[in-house]
């Protein structure tokens, strides 16, 4: 086996495109999600902390005797919901968003690093980020804060890696034509004041395709990117 690859949220959008474009021959690809997007599916609700330990146990079991060339975990799962002022958001939906966008990446990322620590093959951990990590969009508080947390976690954890340790990166793919973008455009301006910008991007054909985003993300594994980098594909 040339590679063991996990992709969270591979049931649609960028995650599905990443799964379809895995560049390693004979790779085993496992989707971690509720719905399933690849032939091999590990079912988990990543907004539910009770499922995080199940994913951690899965990583540990699969990697305990792994002897292939490389292991990769791309954490792509996330949610933009609920959109609107934090004070007016449904408390349960808001809590799930915070757990999925901010806590799950850290807990699952740490679980992957722990499970892969004994390996000597290539190890890659890639976290999906966004321009929202550095730009505060009104109405996106849980999403903005989650992506900012992901990027700083990546910077910190990369410093902890030995010279031959895991490559840990965050990547912002740009504005990609996915179901999330459809949800954003359907939001009233009262909940998301910047919505007109996203209508313009769609109407002018300037959205990135999921396939192009996936190609750019996979290319990072062969580029000389310093460990801990937070990369925007639009600047490559």
Secondary structure, DSSP 4 states (H G I P E B T S, - for coil): --EEEEEETTTSHHHHHHHHT--STT-EEEEEESS--SSEEEE--TTSHHHHHHHHHHHHHHHTT--SSEEEEEE-----PSPS-GGGS-HHHHHHHHIIIIIHHHHHHHHHHHHHTT--SEEEEEEEE-GGGTS--TT-HHHHHHHHHHHHHHHHHHHTS-TTS-EEEEEE--SB-SHHHHHHHTS-TTT-TTHHHHHHHHHTT-PBPHHHHHHHHHHGGGS-PPTT-EEEGGG-
